[in-house]
């Protein structure tokens, strides 16, 4: 989060003035600052405030009111300032703190050095201190920023008709500005840890919207777990029993939508998995993944199963992925379309015979010769053999969904690197998600007849049976934001007006 915290004051002689401000610097210090930022130039002390550790040292370059920078500074001249509207003494180097965790610098001085920032802070100062009614206000800037000010009760700066007094004199605290710098830096740090900025080029994709919704749901669930744990702790204190903790059931990961794969990557990419499984087995597996059928992996190695799901889930929109990474019992298809099981877990017979499920069994290889070609550099995979079975085998001559043919073409093209293949996959998913959006609007919102729907599918190039099934499955991955936007648009009075 980029922000500036400023302390402003209305001087009886010079009007609104900025006394002190702290800003965030993500880039290196201004030119010439780094060369003079050494132990010989300023104090260096380790500080900790509110759990935030920062290394504070004196600023290397002079602030706006410094004598050496008076001619080029955007701030007011020294002659236009009195003791009441000056914070740091002339030539004072200011303050800077280095955040060890993020390498962000918090710089404090009387005025921002950048002319544009100085203008924004100056305008905020004038607008907040040049009115008679003092209320907390928030108003926008032309620079697409937000200003928020809070005015305090004015206090006397003069005593017995003498000259204006400084704030350090009024508070009788010589370390006032250093304390304010620490407090302002902590405030910016705390806000930055909770508020993040995202730069979106164009409209957000469906995956982005779904991820944002899942993150919001996860935060709400975390808060509910926290409140329930607090209640259990109170109950435990009264009855002497252990508090109930959050269940460790792996299925909660899929419900939260925030499953995080293991760090260990056995399968490096889709291309690598295709080499390991072989082209026919991989095609069968990919077909079931794209169509939304349940994909079951049975293995002793949980890391291998995690890695497989990490790779396979890249073929689907985020909203279509429901994972139970490793379970001690079979879970129904409505709960997950990716299910990891131990080798001795029994799968119901009707699932094994179903055309809507595929099972990948990982066995210990009897000989190293069973290792597929092209994987000689993978000793961990040389110990395994993979058997892919399904109640409905995918015929070799079956076309399958169009996106499957394009994915296979990208994987077999050795001129394309793995990164390029990943980007091709992103583009293919976005292309077909756009078709899903059109179909959803056409059938679910407008309620068009089947004849019109068939014509639409022909126009979209998705009239084949497998393509239709894929579109219907991917429709379940649309974000709530998109669906609610369409429904609210249709139900609005403007949408119901006849077209001219």
Secondary structure by P-SEA (a helix, b strand, c coil): cbbbbbbbbbbcccccccccbbbbbccccccccccccccccbbbbbbbcccbbbbbbcccccccccccccccccccccccccccccccccccbbbbbbcccccbbbbbccccccaaaaaaaaaaaaaacccccccbbbbbccccbbbbbbbcccccccccccccccccccccccaaaaaaaaaaaaaaaaaaacbbbbbbcccccaaaaaaaaaaaaaaaaaaaaaaaaaaaaaaaaacccccccccccaaaaaaacccccccccccccaaaaaaaacaaaaaaaaaaaaaccbbbbbcccaaaaaaaaaaaaccccccccccccccccccccccccbbbbcccccccccccccccbbbbbbcccccccccccccccccccccbbbbbbccccccccccccaaaaaaaaaaacccccaaaaaaaaaaaaaaaaaaaaaaaaacccccccaaaaaaaaaaaccccaaaaaaaaaacccccaaaaaaaaaaaaccccccccc
